[in-house]
Amino acid sequence: MKIQESAENYLETILVLSLDKPYVRSIDIANELGFSKPSVSVAMKNLRNSGHIRVDENGHITLAPPGKKIAEMIYERHRILSQWLESLGVSRETASEDACRIEHVISEESFAAIKDHLKQTSV
């Protein structure tokens, strides 16, 4: 199921925050992305209704299996595209910003080729 780029960004953010925090709340997402709490609340409601996240009685957000799959895919693309751009001489900050845009539109074929190229040149 294809979801919007903004939803992919929210899912990736939940994944990244969960790597460093024992739990993720809407306020954590708002602070990380620089969005208003009401905007994040609406997005979380939509992601909960679509089955991508779960929210417990304490407001702790976790990724449901479909959301986790998307988040891991987007996060992998982000890391690899950032690494690739940096290897081409792009600054870390610019590489990360560009990867954030590219990760949503790159084809699986092109991404696989970049990933394979990086594996071959890292050896």
FIVEX-898671 format. One record per residue (C-alpha): x negated, y negated, z negated; residue number from 1. Coordinates in nm, 3 decimals. Example, Ala and Ser with C-alpha at 12.3 -4.5 7.8 and 13.67 -1.06 7.14 Angstrom:
2
+---------+---------+---------+------+
!      px !      py !      pz ! resi !
+---------+---------+---------+------+
!  -1.230 !   0.450 !  -0.780 !    1 !
!  -1.367 !   0.106 !  -0.714 !    2 !
+---------+---------+---------+------+
//
This chain:
123
+---------+---------+---------+------+
!      px !      py !      pz ! resi !
+---------+---------+---------+------+
!   0.000 !   0.000 !   0.000 !    1 !
!  -0.145 !  -0.335 !   0.105 !    2 !
!  -0.116 !  -0.617 !  -0.147 !    3 !
!  -0.191 !  -0.986 !  -0.122 !    4 !
!  -0.542 !  -1.123 !  -0.166 !    5 !
!  -0.440 !  -1.307 !  -0.483 !    6 !
!  -0.317 !  -0.982 !  -0.638 !    7 !
!  -0.646 !  -0.815 !  -0.544 !    8 !
!  -0.832 !  -1.098 !  -0.719 !    9 !
!  -0.624 !  -1.057 !  -1.033 !   10 !
!  -0.683 !  -0.681 !  -1.038 !   11 !
!  -1.057 !  -0.725 !  -0.984 !   12 !
!  -1.068 !  -0.984 !  -1.264 !   13 !
!  -0.890 !  -0.748 !  -1.503 !   14 !
!  -1.143 !  -0.476 !  -1.418 !   15 !
!  -1.444 !  -0.705 !  -1.464 !   16 !
!  -1.312 !  -0.846 !  -1.793 !   17 !
!  -1.239 !  -0.496 !  -1.923 !   18 !
!  -1.606 !  -0.404 !  -1.874 !   19 !
!  -1.704 !  -0.656 !  -2.144 !   20 !
!  -1.397 !  -0.681 !  -2.365 !   21 !
!  -1.210 !  -0.425 !  -2.573 !   22 !
!  -0.884 !  -0.556 !  -2.424 !   23 !
!  -0.771 !  -0.811 !  -2.166 !   24 !
!  -0.496 !  -1.068 !  -2.220 !   25 !
!  -0.333 !  -1.316 !  -1.984 !   26 !
!  -0.525 !  -1.602 !  -2.147 !   27 !
!  -0.854 !  -1.424 !  -2.068 !   28 !
!  -0.756 !  -1.402 !  -1.702 !   29 !
!  -0.643 !  -1.766 !  -1.696 !   30 !
!  -0.973 !  -1.878 !  -1.850 !   31 !
!  -1.181 !  -1.664 !  -1.614 !   32 !
!  -1.005 !  -1.780 !  -1.298 !   33 !
!  -0.932 !  -2.136 !  -1.408 !   34 !
!  -0.558 !  -2.089 !  -1.354 !   35 !
!  -0.270 !  -2.204 !  -1.573 !   36 !
!  -0.118 !  -1.958 !  -1.820 !   37 !
!   0.225 !  -1.981 !  -1.652 !   38 !
!   0.073 !  -1.891 !  -1.312 !   39 !
!  -0.107 !  -1.593 !  -1.460 !   40 !
!   0.209 !  -1.484 !  -1.647 !   41 !
!   0.408 !  -1.478 !  -1.322 !   42 !
!   0.132 !  -1.280 !  -1.147 !   43 !
!   0.112 !  -1.031 !  -1.436 !   44 !
!   0.488 !  -0.982 !  -1.425 !   45 !
!   0.470 !  -0.911 !  -1.052 !   46 !
!   0.177 !  -0.669 !  -1.095 !   47 !
!   0.357 !  -0.494 !  -1.381 !   48 !
!   0.677 !  -0.463 !  -1.177 !   49 !
!   0.484 !  -0.321 !  -0.882 !   50 !
!   0.316 !  -0.061 !  -1.105 !   51 !
!  -0.038 !  -0.197 !  -1.074 !   52 !
!  -0.084 !  -0.287 !  -1.441 !   53 !
!   0.054 !  -0.200 !  -1.782 !   54 !
!   0.111 !  -0.447 !  -2.063 !   55 !
!   0.150 !  -0.317 !  -2.419 !   56 !
!   0.347 !  -0.471 !  -2.707 !   57 !
!   0.039 !  -0.677 !  -2.806 !   58 !
!   0.004 !  -0.829 !  -2.460 !   59 !
!  -0.302 !  -0.619 !  -2.377 !   60 !
!  -0.331 !  -0.558 !  -2.004 !   61 !
!  -0.467 !  -0.238 !  -1.853 !   62 !
!  -0.489 !  -0.122 !  -1.496 !   63 !
!  -0.247 !   0.151 !  -1.390 !   64 !
!  -0.395 !   0.407 !  -1.149 !   65 !
!  -0.285 !   0.223 !  -0.830 !   66 !
!  -0.420 !  -0.107 !  -0.966 !   67 !
!  -0.744 !   0.052 !  -1.081 !   68 !
!  -0.802 !   0.202 !  -0.736 !   69 !
!  -0.761 !  -0.138 !  -0.568 !   70 !
!  -0.969 !  -0.319 !  -0.832 !   71 !
!  -1.257 !  -0.072 !  -0.801 !   72 !
!  -1.252 !  -0.098 !  -0.420 !   73 !
!  -1.258 !  -0.479 !  -0.425 !   74 !
!  -1.525 !  -0.490 !  -0.697 !   75 !
!  -1.748 !  -0.247 !  -0.504 !   76 !
!  -1.711 !  -0.460 !  -0.192 !   77 !
!  -1.796 !  -0.771 !  -0.391 !   78 !
!  -2.111 !  -0.620 !  -0.542 !   79 !
!  -2.239 !  -0.473 !  -0.216 !   80 !
!  -2.158 !  -0.777 !  -0.002 !   81 !
!  -2.327 !  -1.004 !  -0.258 !   82 !
!  -2.634 !  -0.779 !  -0.259 !   83 !
!  -2.644 !  -0.775 !   0.122 !   84 !
!  -2.613 !  -1.153 !   0.152 !   85 !
!  -2.883 !  -1.206 !  -0.112 !   86 !
!  -3.111 !  -0.968 !   0.077 !   87 !
!  -3.068 !  -1.197 !   0.378 !   88 !
!  -3.192 !  -1.492 !   0.174 !   89 !
!  -2.860 !  -1.641 !   0.062 !   90 !
!  -2.862 !  -1.786 !  -0.289 !   91 !
!  -2.697 !  -1.575 !  -0.560 !   92 !
!  -2.418 !  -1.827 !  -0.617 !   93 !
!  -2.334 !  -1.868 !  -0.248 !   94 !
!  -2.358 !  -1.494 !  -0.187 !   95 !
!  -2.109 !  -1.429 !  -0.466 !   96 !
!  -1.867 !  -1.697 !  -0.343 !   97 !
!  -1.886 !  -1.573 !   0.016 !   98 !
!  -1.851 !  -1.210 !  -0.090 !   99 !
!  -1.536 !  -1.305 !  -0.278 !  100 !
!  -1.381 !  -1.427 !   0.045 !  101 !
!  -1.517 !  -1.154 !   0.274 !  102 !
!  -1.422 !  -0.863 !   0.044 !  103 !
!  -1.053 !  -0.905 !   0.126 !  104 !
!  -1.075 !  -0.913 !   0.505 !  105 !
!  -1.366 !  -0.691 !   0.605 !  106 !
!  -1.271 !  -0.367 !   0.779 !  107 !
!  -1.354 !  -0.033 !   0.621 !  108 !
!  -1.576 !   0.043 !   0.921 !  109 !
!  -1.784 !  -0.274 !   0.886 !  110 !
!  -1.811 !  -0.236 !   0.510 !  111 !
!  -1.925 !   0.126 !   0.544 !  112 !
!  -2.190 !   0.019 !   0.797 !  113 !
!  -2.324 !  -0.251 !   0.562 !  114 !
!  -2.323 !  -0.006 !   0.272 !  115 !
!  -2.510 !   0.257 !   0.478 !  116 !
!  -2.761 !  -0.002 !   0.599 !  117 !
!  -2.835 !  -0.110 !   0.243 !  118 !
!  -2.887 !   0.251 !   0.136 !  119 !
!  -3.132 !   0.310 !   0.422 !  120 !
!  -3.331 !  -0.008 !   0.358 !  121 !
!  -3.345 !   0.045 !  -0.020 !  122 !
!  -3.534 !   0.372 !   0.013 !  123 !
+---------+---------+---------+------+
//
